[in-house]
Amino acid sequence: MIPDSTAASVLQTGLVPDGTRVQVFSEIYWVFLALGTLVGAVVIGYMLYNGYKYSYEGGADEEDRPKLGEIPTGGGKGKKLFLSLSLSAIIVISLIAWTYGTLLFVEGQTGEQGVDVEVEGYQFGWNFHYLENDGDYSGGVTSDDYTGVNTTNTLRVPVDTQVNLYVTSDDVFHNFGIPELRVKSDAIPGSTTDTWFEATEVNNYTAHCYELCGQGHSYMDAEVVVMPQDEYQDWYDSQIAAANNESASNASASNASASNESASNASANNESAASVAAAGV
């Protein structure tokens, strides 16, 4: 997780796009589309220009025409060629560095305040365990982090809220992904990978498994329900209450069982003592 001060400093420079994953990936797409269109136009235009220049009607000097087995210098004793190659290399390397840095920065936002959910894959479905939002699961999820709210194959989240996912697997390798929200992460047994997303509109999406994991792989989907924040809070509160009631019922049953066992043991001890006394008589 990137410190808040570092994140704020980088965002203020404008070097890294700010917003949800969908917005960030869209900006990367449009940057590459614009530059790709520009480069394509320059290359095609230069090809057409040279096609005309070195045609019979172009009027190019004989010395300026390309010769078989020789690399054209482009005039200026190779300066134009060197300049074009240098500019191309700078643009390509800068784009790669910017894109890679942006992706690292985006993934580093996991753990921000929001909703924390452990995603557990199994053959062939998904369990979702809602966690206490303390923002720090760098050491993995422990039993103390669970709230008792669990769902299977349905992930409910509030709109306009960052959802932090901690993805793992109960059996084999899986991969959890929601294509419309631009989120995807490996589910590895015995390990936890983290990612996040934020939905900006109330809607239903489908999460898929993107790792071949067995015969039921193609059916390993989950429904992602994005709810208004007040409706989500009502649902979450009802789930917490149900979990607390279940825990209380289990505790009562356990206490009653322990009491019955103690009473049974006491009765057995009394009977044993009576038998010994009778034998002594």
BALOBA-1460 file (C-alpha; in Angstrom, 3 decimals):
// residues 281
<rec num="1" residu="m" x="0.000" y="0.000" z="0.000"/>
<rec num="2" residu="i" x="1.342" y="3.433" z="-0.981"/>
<rec num="3" residu="p" x="1.475" y="6.049" z="1.831"/>
<rec num="4" residu="d" x="-1.183" y="8.775" z="1.588"/>
<rec num="5" residu="s" x="1.419" y="11.564" z="1.371"/>
<rec num="6" residu="t" x="3.241" y="9.878" z="-1.503"/>
<rec num="7" residu="a" x="-0.027" y="9.176" z="-3.306"/>
<rec num="8" residu="a" x="-1.176" y="12.775" z="-2.975"/>
<rec num="9" residu="s" x="2.180" y="14.108" z="-4.227"/>
<rec num="10" residu="v" x="2.193" y="11.870" z="-7.298"/>
<rec num="11" residu="l" x="-1.427" y="12.663" z="-8.164"/>
<rec num="12" residu="q" x="-0.835" y="16.409" z="-7.875"/>
<rec num="13" residu="t" x="1.920" y="16.212" z="-10.496"/>
<rec num="14" residu="g" x="-0.609" y="14.946" z="-13.027"/>
<rec num="15" residu="l" x="1.750" y="12.168" z="-14.153"/>
<rec num="16" residu="v" x="-0.621" y="9.450" z="-12.957"/>
<rec num="17" residu="p" x="-4.338" y="9.549" z="-13.809"/>
<rec num="18" residu="d" x="-6.662" y="9.763" z="-10.814"/>
<rec num="19" residu="g" x="-10.011" y="8.017" z="-10.435"/>
<rec num="20" residu="t" x="-11.466" y="4.528" z="-10.518"/>
<rec num="21" residu="r" x="-9.808" y="1.622" z="-12.309"/>
<rec num="22" residu="v" x="-12.191" y="2.065" z="-15.245"/>
<rec num="23" residu="q" x="-11.235" y="5.733" z="-15.574"/>
<rec num="24" residu="v" x="-7.498" y="5.043" z="-15.286"/>
<rec num="25" residu="f" x="-7.512" y="2.242" z="-17.859"/>
<rec num="26" residu="s" x="-9.679" y="4.330" z="-20.188"/>
<rec num="27" residu="e" x="-7.172" y="7.179" z="-20.006"/>
<rec num="28" residu="i" x="-4.311" y="4.791" z="-20.795"/>
<rec num="29" residu="y" x="-6.296" y="3.492" z="-23.763"/>
<rec num="30" residu="w" x="-6.998" y="6.966" z="-25.144"/>
<rec num="31" residu="v" x="-3.357" y="8.035" z="-24.736"/>
<rec num="32" residu="f" x="-2.159" y="5.029" z="-26.726"/>
<rec num="33" residu="l" x="-4.922" y="5.475" z="-29.302"/>
<rec num="34" residu="a" x="-4.054" y="9.154" z="-29.865"/>
<rec num="35" residu="l" x="-0.307" y="8.523" z="-30.134"/>
<rec num="36" residu="g" x="-0.845" y="5.435" z="-32.272"/>
<rec num="37" residu="t" x="-3.060" y="7.412" z="-34.645"/>
<rec num="38" residu="l" x="-0.498" y="10.217" z="-34.836"/>
<rec num="39" residu="v" x="2.391" y="7.820" z="-35.499"/>
<rec num="40" residu="g" x="0.329" y="5.952" z="-38.077"/>
<rec num="41" residu="a" x="-0.565" y="9.183" z="-39.874"/>
<rec num="42" residu="v" x="3.102" y="10.287" z="-39.942"/>
<rec num="43" residu="v" x="4.332" y="6.904" z="-41.215"/>
<rec num="44" residu="i" x="1.650" y="6.579" z="-43.900"/>
<rec num="45" residu="g" x="2.088" y="10.214" z="-44.930"/>
<rec num="46" residu="y" x="5.864" y="9.775" z="-45.212"/>
<rec num="47" residu="m" x="5.401" y="6.594" z="-47.246"/>
<rec num="48" residu="l" x="3.049" y="8.373" z="-49.650"/>
<rec num="49" residu="y" x="5.451" y="11.317" z="-49.888"/>
<rec num="50" residu="n" x="8.395" y="9.060" z="-50.759"/>
<rec num="51" residu="g" x="6.251" y="7.044" z="-53.125"/>
<rec num="52" residu="y" x="5.572" y="10.185" z="-55.119"/>
<rec num="53" residu="k" x="9.053" y="11.697" z="-54.700"/>
<rec num="54" residu="y" x="10.825" y="8.671" z="-56.142"/>
<rec num="55" residu="s" x="8.315" y="7.997" z="-58.870"/>
<rec num="56" residu="y" x="8.994" y="8.916" z="-62.446"/>
<rec num="57" residu="e" x="6.970" y="12.108" z="-62.033"/>
<rec num="58" residu="g" x="8.541" y="13.063" z="-58.699"/>
<rec num="59" residu="g" x="11.631" y="14.646" z="-60.181"/>
<rec num="60" residu="a" x="14.079" y="13.272" z="-57.575"/>
<rec num="61" residu="d" x="17.789" y="13.554" z="-58.362"/>
<rec num="62" residu="e" x="19.500" y="10.371" z="-59.435"/>
<rec num="63" residu="e" x="21.946" y="10.636" z="-56.531"/>
<rec num="64" residu="d" x="19.057" y="10.967" z="-54.070"/>
<rec num="65" residu="r" x="17.369" y="7.763" z="-55.218"/>
<rec num="66" residu="p" x="17.717" y="4.671" z="-52.938"/>
<rec num="67" residu="k" x="20.322" y="2.197" z="-54.134"/>
<rec num="68" residu="l" x="20.192" y="-1.554" z="-53.746"/>
<rec num="69" residu="g" x="22.272" y="-2.763" z="-50.778"/>
<rec num="70" residu="e" x="22.657" y="0.699" z="-49.216"/>
<rec num="71" residu="i" x="20.821" y="2.144" z="-46.200"/>
<rec num="72" residu="p" x="19.304" y="5.511" z="-47.141"/>
<rec num="73" residu="t" x="20.604" y="8.319" z="-44.960"/>
<rec num="74" residu="g" x="17.594" y="10.527" z="-45.487"/>
<rec num="75" residu="g" x="19.806" y="13.515" z="-46.176"/>
<rec num="76" residu="g" x="22.119" y="15.386" z="-43.865"/>
<rec num="77" residu="k" x="24.557" y="12.454" z="-43.774"/>
<rec num="78" residu="g" x="22.257" y="10.344" z="-41.578"/>
<rec num="79" residu="k" x="21.237" y="13.076" z="-39.127"/>
<rec num="80" residu="k" x="17.543" y="12.788" z="-40.009"/>
<rec num="81" residu="l" x="17.666" y="9.000" z="-39.612"/>
<rec num="82" residu="f" x="19.406" y="9.274" z="-36.241"/>
<rec num="83" residu="l" x="16.958" y="11.933" z="-35.046"/>
<rec num="84" residu="s" x="13.890" y="9.913" z="-36.077"/>
<rec num="85" residu="l" x="15.178" y="6.742" z="-34.409"/>
<rec num="86" residu="s" x="16.107" y="8.621" z="-31.231"/>
<rec num="87" residu="l" x="12.711" y="10.318" z="-30.968"/>
<rec num="88" residu="s" x="10.919" y="7.011" z="-31.586"/>
<rec num="89" residu="a" x="12.941" y="5.276" z="-28.871"/>
<rec num="90" residu="i" x="12.321" y="8.089" z="-26.373"/>
<rec num="91" residu="i" x="8.557" y="8.061" z="-27.037"/>
<rec num="92" residu="v" x="8.235" y="4.262" z="-26.790"/>
<rec num="93" residu="i" x="10.361" y="3.946" z="-23.631"/>
<rec num="94" residu="s" x="8.536" y="6.874" z="-21.986"/>
<rec num="95" residu="l" x="5.155" y="5.300" z="-22.748"/>
<rec num="96" residu="i" x="6.219" y="1.935" z="-21.356"/>
<rec num="97" residu="a" x="7.616" y="3.526" z="-18.189"/>
<rec num="98" residu="w" x="4.517" y="5.714" z="-17.702"/>
<rec num="99" residu="t" x="2.123" y="2.800" z="-18.224"/>
<rec num="100" residu="y" x="4.044" y="0.459" z="-15.928"/>
<rec num="101" residu="g" x="4.343" y="3.119" z="-13.236"/>
<rec num="102" residu="t" x="0.625" y="3.914" z="-13.518"/>
<rec num="103" residu="l" x="-0.340" y="0.262" z="-13.119"/>
<rec num="104" residu="l" x="1.924" y="-0.132" z="-10.087"/>
<rec num="105" residu="f" x="0.472" y="3.010" z="-8.526"/>
<rec num="106" residu="v" x="-3.115" y="1.910" z="-9.197"/>
<rec num="107" residu="e" x="-2.572" y="-1.518" z="-7.610"/>
<rec num="108" residu="g" x="-0.855" y="0.165" z="-4.655"/>
<rec num="109" residu="q" x="-4.122" y="1.838" z="-3.620"/>
<rec num="110" residu="t" x="-5.478" y="-1.375" z="-2.083"/>
<rec num="111" residu="g" x="-6.256" y="-0.887" z="1.594"/>
<rec num="112" residu="e" x="-7.770" y="2.574" z="1.342"/>
<rec num="113" residu="q" x="-10.829" y="3.166" z="3.526"/>
<rec num="114" residu="g" x="-13.863" y="1.353" z="2.169"/>
<rec num="115" residu="v" x="-15.210" y="-2.201" z="2.199"/>
<rec num="116" residu="d" x="-12.809" y="-5.108" z="2.771"/>
<rec num="117" residu="v" x="-13.737" y="-8.544" z="1.431"/>
<rec num="118" residu="e" x="-11.831" y="-11.814" z="1.355"/>
<rec num="119" residu="v" x="-12.559" y="-13.666" z="-1.900"/>
<rec num="120" residu="e" x="-12.076" y="-17.417" z="-1.591"/>
<rec num="121" residu="g" x="-12.245" y="-19.540" z="-4.715"/>
<rec num="122" residu="y" x="-13.129" y="-23.222" z="-4.698"/>
<rec num="123" residu="q" x="-14.151" y="-25.795" z="-7.287"/>
<rec num="124" residu="f" x="-16.421" y="-24.336" z="-8.638"/>
<rec num="125" residu="g" x="-17.627" y="-21.169" z="-6.945"/>
<rec num="126" residu="w" x="-16.708" y="-18.169" z="-4.822"/>
<rec num="127" residu="n" x="-17.080" y="-17.448" z="-1.109"/>
<rec num="128" residu="f" x="-17.048" y="-13.838" z="0.053"/>
<rec num="129" residu="h" x="-16.083" y="-13.094" z="3.670"/>
<rec num="130" residu="y" x="-16.607" y="-9.476" z="4.774"/>
<rec num="131" residu="l" x="-13.800" y="-8.158" z="6.960"/>
<rec num="132" residu="e" x="-13.220" y="-5.456" z="9.540"/>
<rec num="133" residu="n" x="-11.923" y="-2.423" z="7.647"/>
<rec num="134" residu="d" x="-8.660" y="-1.715" z="9.432"/>
<rec num="135" residu="g" x="-6.835" y="-1.160" z="6.144"/>
<rec num="136" residu="d" x="-3.936" y="-3.494" z="6.914"/>
<rec num="137" residu="y" x="-3.904" y="-7.105" z="5.742"/>
<rec num="138" residu="s" x="-0.271" y="-7.149" z="4.650"/>
<rec num="139" residu="g" x="0.294" y="-10.138" z="6.919"/>
<rec num="140" residu="g" x="-2.744" y="-11.984" z="5.587"/>
<rec num="141" residu="v" x="-6.291" y="-12.368" z="6.842"/>
<rec num="142" residu="t" x="-6.713" y="-13.869" z="10.326"/>
<rec num="143" residu="s" x="-9.762" y="-15.215" z="12.145"/>
<rec num="144" residu="d" x="-10.026" y="-11.971" z="14.141"/>
<rec num="145" residu="d" x="-10.630" y="-10.011" z="10.919"/>
<rec num="146" residu="y" x="-13.910" y="-11.735" z="10.026"/>
<rec num="147" residu="t" x="-17.210" y="-9.979" z="10.758"/>
<rec num="148" residu="g" x="-19.353" y="-13.090" z="10.394"/>
<rec num="149" residu="v" x="-20.961" y="-11.799" z="7.182"/>
<rec num="150" residu="n" x="-20.447" y="-14.398" z="4.447"/>
<rec num="151" residu="t" x="-22.028" y="-14.921" z="1.037"/>
<rec num="152" residu="t" x="-21.587" y="-17.489" z="-1.711"/>
<rec num="153" residu="n" x="-21.468" y="-16.566" z="-5.404"/>
<rec num="154" residu="t" x="-22.969" y="-13.112" z="-4.721"/>
<rec num="155" residu="l" x="-20.840" y="-10.096" z="-3.841"/>
<rec num="156" residu="r" x="-22.797" y="-7.088" z="-2.595"/>
<rec num="157" residu="v" x="-21.002" y="-3.724" z="-2.502"/>
<rec num="158" residu="p" x="-22.003" y="-0.055" z="-2.142"/>
<rec num="159" residu="v" x="-21.764" y="2.366" z="-5.045"/>
<rec num="160" residu="d" x="-19.046" y="5.076" z="-5.076"/>
<rec num="161" residu="t" x="-17.024" y="3.209" z="-2.440"/>
<rec num="162" residu="q" x="-13.634" y="1.558" z="-2.784"/>
<rec num="163" residu="v" x="-13.874" y="-2.204" z="-2.369"/>
<rec num="164" residu="n" x="-10.631" y="-3.905" z="-1.320"/>
<rec num="165" residu="l" x="-10.397" y="-7.565" z="-2.330"/>
<rec num="166" residu="y" x="-8.076" y="-10.103" z="-0.721"/>
<rec num="167" residu="v" x="-8.138" y="-13.080" z="-3.030"/>
<rec num="168" residu="t" x="-7.174" y="-16.649" z="-2.142"/>
<rec num="169" residu="s" x="-8.134" y="-20.232" z="-2.980"/>
<rec num="170" residu="d" x="-9.294" y="-23.228" z="-0.995"/>
<rec num="171" residu="d" x="-8.050" y="-25.873" z="-3.436"/>
<rec num="172" residu="v" x="-6.450" y="-25.187" z="-6.836"/>
<rec num="173" residu="f" x="-5.366" y="-22.091" z="-8.771"/>
<rec num="174" residu="h" x="-8.208" y="-19.768" z="-9.787"/>
<rec num="175" residu="n" x="-8.363" y="-16.191" z="-11.076"/>
<rec num="176" residu="f" x="-11.066" y="-13.743" z="-10.002"/>
<rec num="177" residu="g" x="-12.011" y="-11.038" z="-12.490"/>
<rec num="178" residu="i" x="-14.787" y="-8.522" z="-13.195"/>
<rec num="179" residu="p" x="-14.129" y="-7.296" z="-16.770"/>
<rec num="180" residu="e" x="-16.517" y="-4.319" z="-16.697"/>
<rec num="181" residu="l" x="-14.763" y="-2.944" z="-13.595"/>
<rec num="182" residu="r" x="-11.237" y="-3.675" z="-14.902"/>
<rec num="183" residu="v" x="-10.275" y="-5.847" z="-11.921"/>
<rec num="184" residu="k" x="-8.528" y="-9.223" z="-12.038"/>
<rec num="185" residu="s" x="-6.395" y="-11.134" z="-9.531"/>
<rec num="186" residu="d" x="-4.933" y="-14.614" z="-9.016"/>
<rec num="187" residu="a" x="-6.416" y="-16.912" z="-6.372"/>
<rec num="188" residu="i" x="-3.569" y="-19.066" z="-5.053"/>
<rec num="189" residu="p" x="-3.908" y="-21.706" z="-2.298"/>
<rec num="190" residu="g" x="-2.062" y="-20.677" z="0.850"/>
<rec num="191" residu="s" x="-1.456" y="-17.132" z="-0.409"/>
<rec num="192" residu="t" x="-3.386" y="-13.851" z="-0.621"/>
<rec num="193" residu="t" x="-3.263" y="-11.354" z="-3.487"/>
<rec num="194" residu="d" x="-4.933" y="-7.976" z="-3.130"/>
<rec num="195" residu="t" x="-6.654" y="-5.652" z="-5.556"/>
<rec num="196" residu="w" x="-9.521" y="-3.152" z="-5.530"/>
<rec num="197" residu="f" x="-12.289" y="-1.586" z="-7.568"/>
<rec num="198" residu="e" x="-14.892" y="1.142" z="-7.274"/>
<rec num="199" residu="a" x="-18.229" y="1.073" z="-9.086"/>
<rec num="200" residu="t" x="-19.704" y="4.465" z="-9.977"/>
<rec num="201" residu="e" x="-23.232" y="3.334" z="-10.836"/>
<rec num="202" residu="v" x="-25.837" y="0.976" z="-9.403"/>
<rec num="203" residu="n" x="-25.760" y="-2.128" z="-11.552"/>
<rec num="204" residu="n" x="-25.227" y="-5.888" z="-11.650"/>
<rec num="205" residu="y" x="-22.036" y="-7.416" z="-13.041"/>
<rec num="206" residu="t" x="-20.684" y="-10.934" z="-13.450"/>
<rec num="207" residu="a" x="-17.353" y="-12.096" z="-12.057"/>
<rec num="208" residu="h" x="-15.605" y="-14.973" z="-13.821"/>
<rec num="209" residu="c" x="-12.791" y="-17.397" z="-13.149"/>
<rec num="210" residu="y" x="-9.971" y="-16.817" z="-15.657"/>
<rec num="211" residu="e" x="-7.803" y="-19.805" z="-14.710"/>
<rec num="212" residu="l" x="-8.593" y="-23.263" z="-16.079"/>
<rec num="213" residu="c" x="-9.388" y="-25.156" z="-12.875"/>
<rec num="214" residu="g" x="-11.373" y="-28.247" z="-13.798"/>
<rec num="215" residu="q" x="-14.501" y="-29.498" z="-15.523"/>
<rec num="216" residu="g" x="-16.742" y="-26.860" z="-13.942"/>
<rec num="217" residu="h" x="-14.467" y="-23.923" z="-14.806"/>
<rec num="218" residu="s" x="-16.834" y="-22.401" z="-17.378"/>
<rec num="219" residu="y" x="-19.622" y="-22.253" z="-14.784"/>
<rec num="220" residu="m" x="-17.519" y="-20.654" z="-12.045"/>
<rec num="221" residu="d" x="-19.222" y="-17.256" z="-12.015"/>
<rec num="222" residu="a" x="-20.430" y="-14.916" z="-9.291"/>
<rec num="223" residu="e" x="-22.921" y="-12.054" z="-9.319"/>
<rec num="224" residu="v" x="-21.631" y="-8.621" z="-8.281"/>
<rec num="225" residu="v" x="-24.483" y="-6.432" z="-7.019"/>
<rec num="226" residu="v" x="-23.688" y="-2.716" z="-6.733"/>
<rec num="227" residu="m" x="-26.238" y="-1.162" z="-4.353"/>
<rec num="228" residu="p" x="-27.065" y="2.377" z="-3.201"/>
<rec num="229" residu="q" x="-25.064" y="3.116" z="-0.080"/>
<rec num="230" residu="d" x="-28.068" y="3.302" z="2.263"/>
<rec num="231" residu="e" x="-29.499" y="0.016" z="0.938"/>
<rec num="232" residu="y" x="-26.134" y="-1.661" z="1.289"/>
<rec num="233" residu="q" x="-25.779" y="-0.422" z="4.877"/>
<rec num="234" residu="d" x="-29.257" y="-1.773" z="5.723"/>
<rec num="235" residu="w" x="-28.355" y="-5.148" z="4.192"/>
<rec num="236" residu="y" x="-24.981" y="-5.247" z="5.967"/>
<rec num="237" residu="d" x="-26.511" y="-4.337" z="9.337"/>
<rec num="238" residu="s" x="-29.102" y="-7.095" z="8.955"/>
<rec num="239" residu="q" x="-26.345" y="-9.587" z="8.145"/>
<rec num="240" residu="i" x="-24.327" y="-8.494" z="11.183"/>
<rec num="241" residu="a" x="-27.412" y="-8.889" z="13.400"/>
<rec num="242" residu="a" x="-28.090" y="-12.344" z="11.979"/>
<rec num="243" residu="a" x="-24.464" y="-13.358" z="12.502"/>
<rec num="244" residu="n" x="-24.552" y="-12.091" z="16.115"/>
<rec num="245" residu="n" x="-27.821" y="-13.945" z="16.786"/>
<rec num="246" residu="e" x="-26.359" y="-17.133" z="15.334"/>
<rec num="247" residu="s" x="-23.238" y="-16.723" z="17.443"/>
<rec num="248" residu="a" x="-25.342" y="-16.158" z="20.564"/>
<rec num="249" residu="s" x="-27.486" y="-19.227" z="19.769"/>
<rec num="250" residu="n" x="-24.391" y="-21.344" z="19.245"/>
<rec num="251" residu="a" x="-22.942" y="-20.092" z="22.520"/>
<rec num="252" residu="s" x="-26.180" y="-20.891" z="24.375"/>
<rec num="253" residu="a" x="-26.324" y="-24.341" z="22.840"/>
<rec num="254" residu="s" x="-22.696" y="-24.923" z="23.760"/>
<rec num="255" residu="n" x="-23.308" y="-23.787" z="27.357"/>
<rec num="256" residu="a" x="-26.395" y="-25.975" z="27.615"/>
<rec num="257" residu="s" x="-24.474" y="-28.937" z="26.270"/>
<rec num="258" residu="a" x="-21.681" y="-28.290" z="28.748"/>
<rec num="259" residu="s" x="-24.199" y="-28.037" z="31.615"/>
<rec num="260" residu="n" x="-25.891" y="-31.287" z="30.584"/>
<rec num="261" residu="e" x="-22.527" y="-32.998" z="30.336"/>
<rec num="262" residu="s" x="-21.553" y="-31.729" z="33.801"/>
<rec num="263" residu="a" x="-24.866" y="-32.901" z="35.230"/>
<rec num="264" residu="s" x="-24.439" y="-36.278" z="33.578"/>
<rec num="265" residu="n" x="-20.924" y="-36.608" z="34.980"/>
<rec num="266" residu="a" x="-22.133" y="-35.622" z="38.452"/>
<rec num="267" residu="s" x="-24.929" y="-38.178" z="38.258"/>
<rec num="268" residu="a" x="-22.478" y="-40.854" z="37.175"/>
<rec num="269" residu="n" x="-20.170" y="-39.952" z="40.044"/>
<rec num="270" residu="n" x="-23.066" y="-40.178" z="42.537"/>
<rec num="271" residu="e" x="-24.096" y="-43.549" z="41.209"/>
<rec num="272" residu="s" x="-20.510" y="-44.782" z="41.448"/>
<rec num="273" residu="a" x="-20.214" y="-43.546" z="45.034"/>
<rec num="274" residu="a" x="-23.487" y="-45.264" z="45.941"/>
<rec num="275" residu="s" x="-22.274" y="-48.512" z="44.413"/>
<rec num="276" residu="v" x="-19.049" y="-48.369" z="46.403"/>
<rec num="277" residu="a" x="-20.956" y="-47.666" z="49.613"/>
<rec num="278" residu="a" x="-23.328" y="-50.558" z="48.977"/>
<rec num="279" residu="a" x="-20.407" y="-52.894" z="48.292"/>
<rec num="280" residu="g" x="-18.773" y="-51.823" z="51.576"/>
<rec num="281" residu="v" x="-21.923" y="-52.691" z="53.509"/>
